[in-house]
Amino acid sequence: MRNTNLPDPTPGMAGSDAPLWLVNGHVVDVIGTTVRRDVNVEIADGVIRTITADAAPDGAATVDLGGRYLAPGLISVHTHLTIVYPFDETDIHETSAQSVLRGASRARDALHAGVTTVRTLDEQNQADIEIRKGVAAGWLEAPRIFASGRAIGITGGHGKGMACVYADGHDGFLKAARSELEAGADHIKVFITGGIAHADESFNGAQMTTDEMRAVVRATKEQDTYVVAHAGGGEAIREAISVGINAFEHGYDLDDETVDMMAAHRSYLTPTLSVTSSPVWMRDHGFTEWQIALAQKVHPKHLASIQRAFSRAITTADQLDDDGIRIVAGTDYLPGEPHDGTSCAVKEMEYLEQAGLPVGAALRAGTWEAARLLRAEDRIGSVAEGLAADLIVLDDDPTSTVSALRTIGTVIQEGRIVRTDLSIPAPRTTTGGHL
């Protein structure tokens, strides 16, 4: 199912319908991990109209990139805008207004950090859907949102205390999934295993039955969309694949059999390495000491598991349509929050590269491959004519290392300059007086 609840494209500069040219730059091809040097890019009506080595037309509004790199805006596919730290301070009775205000603030932070699209995976009071409506109405700014509404889990399962939806049995899960889709969700998130949020749970073994999984798959097929599963261990993932679930989060403990099965089915995996690799960030954001200690204890197994997945992953440009696991980037943390001198979104991509994912695959994980997961690669995720002008301007070349994303200086969303360190021409005005 395509996200049809998106704001209309905005012009290249606020107050002007004239095209905007970004000149004297280098365009990053994230699909092929190459750079097209010394080109000019025309943006009009929120879309990339032209990429050319020819000069901009005389009199055109231009922004000189000064030899900087132009890359697609980042995409975070595991985002929680309303999450509360520590988790047990979540107020399951808070009003929708409180959830939306908290989520909208975090969404704006993400956009200013260069994350122009997010996939949300459980938001209290369906705040992601409401924020998306606010963006469409022009009331606030946020990344493009592919929304889940509320995640669904079993009674007493991983989502307990998190203001999720709780269901049991085939019919219970079918009704719950249909309700979230009716409210405006673009996909459905379920918890098929436990995780590391609670001291009394394990991420191995399944929490949902195959009949419950099958019910959610049925609901999403009715709406031409898909299920994404919080999944720690291999047994539950294999069961999920057998009934039609093919997008998985975390992968704390993946064995060879599971990795092989995921590769054969071209499954998507969001490693969320941040959640077991960031004790300082966790402490700074109010996590309890036992949660930090548990994350650090799980980290070696998590890292080895993800590296095992990398061995069967799509890593080079010539493999993009082959069998293999598709790696995508999502933080699980707030993507726009500061983290080790950058944002959580960029830090997660650095973790992927540091774990052994080649730079091209790590770059695609947070751009084009993420867009492909969202079924939106024909609209976002790369710098190409006809696609949305969701762009970031960098000082350094991200095809050498994703750490170049630390140098984001300008963010453009659908042709609108969100923030910039460049010299921007004044918008043109029509002739005539002012009221």
C-alpha positions in Angstrom: 0.0 0.0 0.0 1.4 3.4 -1.0 1.4 6.2 1.5 -1.3 8.5 0.0 -1.5 10.9 3.0 1.5 13.0 2.1 1.7 16.8 1.9 1.8 18.4 -1.5 5.2 19.3 -2.8 6.5 22.7 -1.9 8.4 25.1 -4.2 12.1 25.4 -4.2 12.1 28.5 -2.1 9.5 29.8 0.3 7.4 32.4 -1.4 8.5 31.6 -4.9 7.2 29.2 -7.6 10.4 29.7 -9.6 12.8 26.7 -10.1 15.8 26.6 -7.9 19.2 25.5 -9.3 21.8 23.9 -7.1 25.1 24.5 -8.9 28.7 23.5 -8.7 28.1 20.3 -6.8 28.8 16.6 -6.9 25.7 14.3 -7.0 26.0 11.0 -5.0 24.6 7.9 -6.7 23.8 5.8 -3.7 22.6 2.9 -5.9 25.9 2.5 -7.7 28.1 4.1 -4.9 29.6 6.5 -7.4 29.7 10.3 -7.7 28.8 12.4 -10.7 31.0 15.4 -10.4 30.6 19.0 -11.4 26.9 19.0 -12.2 23.9 21.3 -11.6 20.5 20.3 -10.3 17.2 22.0 -11.0 14.4 21.7 -8.5 10.8 22.7 -9.4 7.5 21.9 -7.7 9.3 19.8 -5.0 10.8 17.5 -7.6 14.3 17.1 -9.1 13.6 18.2 -12.7 17.1 18.2 -14.2 20.6 16.9 -13.5 23.0 18.3 -16.0 26.6 19.4 -16.7 25.2 22.4 -18.6 25.0 25.8 -16.9 21.8 27.0 -15.2 19.8 29.3 -17.4 20.5 33.0 -17.3 18.6 34.7 -14.5 17.7 31.5 -12.7 17.7 31.4 -8.9 20.9 29.5 -8.0 22.6 28.2 -4.8 26.3 27.6 -5.2 27.2 24.3 -3.5 30.9 25.2 -3.7 32.0 21.7 -4.7 30.0 20.0 -2.0 28.2 16.6 -2.3 24.5 16.3 -2.9 22.9 13.1 -1.5 19.4 11.9 -0.9 17.8 12.7 2.5 18.2 9.9 5.1 15.4 7.4 5.8 15.1 5.8 9.3 12.9 2.7 9.1 12.7 2.0 12.9 11.4 5.2 14.6 9.5 5.9 17.8 8.6 9.5 18.1 6.6 9.2 21.3 8.8 6.8 23.2 9.5 7.6 26.9 12.7 6.8 28.7 13.0 4.8 30.9 10.2 2.7 29.5 8.4 2.1 32.8 7.6 5.8 33.0 5.3 5.5 30.1 1.8 6.9 31.0 -0.6 4.6 29.1 -3.4 7.1 30.0 -1.8 10.2 28.6 -3.9 12.2 26.2 -3.5 12.2 22.4 -2.5 15.8 22.6 0.4 15.0 24.8 1.6 12.2 22.6 1.3 14.4 19.4 3.2 17.3 20.9 6.1 15.1 22.1 6.2 13.3 18.8 6.0 16.4 16.7 9.0 17.9 18.5 11.1 14.8 17.9 9.9 14.6 14.3 11.1 18.2 13.7 14.5 17.3 15.2 14.8 14.3 12.9 14.1 16.5 9.8 16.6 19.1 10.8 19.2 16.3 11.2 18.7 15.3 7.6 16.2 12.5 8.1 13.6 13.4 5.5 11.5 10.2 5.8 10.7 7.9 8.7 8.9 4.6 9.1 7.3 4.6 12.6 6.9 1.3 14.5 4.6 2.0 17.4 3.4 5.4 18.5 1.2 6.1 21.5 -2.3 7.3 20.7 -1.5 6.8 16.9 0.4 10.1 17.2 2.3 9.4 13.9 -0.9 9.4 12.0 -2.0 12.7 13.6 1.4 14.3 13.0 1.2 13.4 9.4 -2.2 15.1 9.2 -0.7 18.2 10.7 2.1 18.3 8.2 -0.5 17.9 5.3 -2.4 20.8 6.8 0.7 23.0 7.0 0.7 23.3 10.7 4.1 21.8 11.4 7.2 20.4 9.8 8.3 16.8 10.0 9.8 14.0 7.9 7.6 12.2 5.5 5.9 9.6 7.7 5.1 6.0 6.8 3.0 5.2 9.9 2.3 2.1 11.9 -0.1 3.6 14.4 0.1 1.3 17.5 2.0 -2.0 17.5 0.2 -5.2 18.4 1.4 -7.8 20.9 0.0 -10.6 23.0 -1.4 -10.0 26.5 1.6 -9.7 28.8 4.1 -9.8 26.0 6.9 -7.6 24.9 4.7 -4.5 24.4 3.3 -4.6 28.0 3.2 -1.1 29.6 4.0 0.6 26.3 0.5 1.8 25.3 0.4 -0.8 22.5 -2.6 -2.8 21.3 -3.0 -6.2 23.0 -4.6 -9.2 21.3 -4.9 -12.9 21.5 -5.9 -15.6 19.0 -6.4 -15.4 15.3 -9.6 -13.3 15.4 -8.2 -10.9 18.0 -5.1 -10.1 15.9 -7.1 -9.8 12.7 -9.5 -7.3 14.3 -6.6 -5.3 15.9 -4.7 -5.1 12.6 -7.7 -4.1 10.6 -8.4 -1.3 13.2 -4.9 0.2 12.9 -5.1 0.1 9.1 -8.6 1.7 9.2 -7.1 4.5 11.3 -4.5 5.3 8.6 -1.6 2.9 9.3 0.6 2.1 6.3 1.9 -1.2 7.7 1.5 -3.2 10.9 4.1 -3.8 13.5 3.9 -6.9 15.7 6.0 -8.4 18.5 6.7 -12.0 17.7 9.3 -12.5 20.4 10.4 -10.8 23.6 13.4 -8.4 23.7 15.6 -6.6 26.1 13.2 -4.0 27.4 12.0 -6.1 30.3 14.1 -8.2 32.7 11.7 -11.1 32.7 11.6 -11.9 29.0 13.6 -13.8 26.4 14.2 -12.9 22.8 14.3 -16.5 21.8 11.1 -18.5 21.2 7.9 -17.2 19.7 5.4 -15.1 21.6 2.8 -15.1 18.8 1.4 -18.3 17.4 1.5 -18.9 13.7 -2.3 -18.5 13.5 -1.9 -15.1 15.1 0.8 -14.1 12.7 -1.3 -15.4 9.8 -4.2 -13.2 10.8 -2.1 -10.0 10.7 -0.7 -11.0 7.3 -4.2 -11.5 6.0 -5.2 -8.0 7.2 -2.3 -6.4 5.5 -2.8 -8.3 2.3 -6.4 -7.0 2.2 -4.8 -3.5 2.0 -1.9 -4.3 -0.2 0.7 -3.7 2.5 2.9 -5.7 4.8 3.8 -6.8 8.4 7.0 -5.8 10.2 8.0 -7.9 13.2 10.0 -7.2 16.3 12.1 -10.3 16.3 15.0 -11.4 18.5 15.7 -15.1 17.7 15.6 -17.4 14.7 12.8 -19.8 15.6 10.1 -17.2 15.5 11.5 -15.6 12.4 11.4 -18.9 10.5 7.8 -19.4 11.6 7.0 -15.8 10.5 8.5 -16.3 7.1 6.5 -19.5 6.6 3.2 -17.5 6.9 4.3 -14.4 4.9 6.1 -12.0 7.2 9.3 -10.8 5.6 10.5 -7.7 7.5 12.3 -8.1 10.8 13.8 -5.8 13.5 16.8 -6.4 15.8 17.9 -10.0 15.0 19.7 -10.4 18.4 20.3 -14.1 17.8 20.2 -15.3 14.2 21.6 -18.8 13.5 22.8 -20.1 10.1 19.5 -21.8 9.3 17.5 -18.6 9.9 20.0 -16.5 7.9 19.8 -18.9 5.0 16.0 -18.8 5.0 16.0 -15.0 5.2 18.3 -14.8 2.3 16.3 -17.2 0.2 13.1 -15.1 0.8 14.9 -11.7 0.3 13.9 -10.7 3.8 14.5 -7.2 5.2 16.5 -6.8 8.4 16.8 -3.7 10.5 19.8 -4.5 12.8 19.2 -1.5 15.3 22.8 -2.0 16.5 22.4 1.2 18.5 20.3 -0.5 21.1 23.1 -2.7 22.3 26.1 -0.4 21.4 25.3 2.9 23.2 25.6 2.8 27.0 26.6 6.4 27.3 23.6 7.5 25.2 21.3 5.3 27.3 22.6 6.7 30.6 22.2 10.2 29.3 18.6 9.5 28.4 17.4 8.0 31.6 17.7 4.3 31.1 18.0 2.3 34.2 21.3 0.7 35.1 19.9 -2.8 34.7 18.7 -1.9 31.2 22.1 -0.6 30.3 23.9 -3.6 31.7 21.5 -6.0 29.9 22.1 -4.2 26.6 25.9 -4.5 27.0 25.6 -8.2 27.9 23.6 -8.9 24.8 25.9 -6.8 22.5 28.5 -9.4 21.6 25.8 -11.9 20.6 23.8 -9.2 18.7 26.9 -8.0 16.8 27.9 -11.6 15.9 24.3 -12.3 14.8 24.2 -9.2 12.5 27.6 -10.0 11.0 26.3 -13.5 10.3 23.4 -11.8 8.4 25.8 -9.6 6.6 27.4 -12.8 5.1 24.2 -13.5 3.3 23.3 -9.8 2.6 23.1 -7.8 -0.6 26.3 -5.7 -0.4 27.2 -4.7 -3.9 25.4 -2.8 -6.7 25.4 -5.8 -9.0 23.5 -7.9 -6.4 20.6 -5.6 -5.9 18.0 -8.0 -7.5 19.6 -11.2 -6.3 18.6 -13.4 -3.4 20.0 -12.1 -0.1 19.1 -10.3 3.0 18.2 -6.6 2.5 19.8 -4.5 5.3 18.1 -1.3 6.2 18.9 1.4 8.8 16.7 2.3 11.7 17.8 3.6 15.1 15.0 2.4 17.5 16.2 5.6 19.3 15.2 9.1 18.3 16.8 9.6 14.9 17.4 13.4 15.4 18.9 13.2 18.9 22.6 14.0 19.3 24.8 10.9 19.6 28.6 10.9 19.8 29.0 14.2 17.8 26.3 13.4 15.2 22.7 12.2 15.1 21.4 8.8 16.1 20.4 8.2 12.5 24.0 8.7 11.2 25.5 6.9 14.2 23.4 3.8 13.3 24.8 3.8 9.8 28.3 4.1 11.2 27.6 1.1 13.4 26.6 -0.9 10.3 29.8 0.1 8.5 32.0 -0.6 11.6 30.3 -4.0 11.9 31.5 -4.9 8.4 28.8 -3.8 6.0 30.5 -2.3 2.9 30.2 1.5 2.7 27.9 1.3 -0.3 25.5 -1.1 1.4 25.6 1.0 4.6 24.8 4.1 2.6 21.9 2.4 0.7 20.6 1.0 4.1 19.6 4.6 5.1 18.5 5.7 1.6 17.6 3.7 -1.4 17.2 0.2 0.2 15.1 1.8 2.9 12.9 3.4 0.2 12.6 0.0 -1.5 11.3 -1.5 1.7 8.8 1.3 1.9 7.8 0.5 -1.8 8.7 4.1 -2.6 12.0 3.9 -4.5 10.2 5.4 -7.5 9.7 8.6 -5.4 12.4 8.9 -2.8 15.8 7.4 -1.7 18.1 8.6 -4.4 19.0 11.7 -6.4 17.4 11.2 -9.8 15.3 13.2 -12.2 11.6 12.9 -11.4 12.1 12.0 -7.7 11.2 14.1 -4.8 13.8 16.8 -4.0 14.6 15.3 -0.6 18.3 16.2 -0.3 21.2 16.8 2.0 24.4 18.7 1.2 27.7 17.3 2.7 31.2 18.6 2.9 32.7 15.1 2.5 32.2 12.2 0.1 29.8 9.5 1.7 30.9 6.9 -0.9 34.2 6.8 1.0 32.7 6.4 4.4 29.2 7.0 5.8 30.9 9.1 8.5 30.8 11.8 5.8 27.2 12.2 6.9 28.5 14.0 9.9 29.1 17.0 7.7 25.5 17.6 6.7 25.1 21.4 6.4 21.9 21.7 4.4 18.6 19.8 4.4 16.0 20.1 1.7 12.6 18.3 1.8 10.5 18.2 -1.3 12.3 21.3 -2.6 11.9 23.3 0.6 15.1 24.4 2.3 14.7 23.2 5.9 18.0 24.5 7.1 21.2 25.6 5.4 24.7 26.9 5.8 24.7 28.1 2.2 24.0 31.5 0.7 20.4 31.5 -0.4 19.0 34.0 -2.9 16.0 36.1 -1.9 12.7 34.8 -3.2 11.3 36.5 -6.2 8.2 38.6 -5.7 5.5 39.4 -8.1 5.0 43.0 -9.2 2.4 45.2 -7.6 1.7 46.5 -4.1 1.5 44.7 -0.8 -1.5 44.6 1.3 
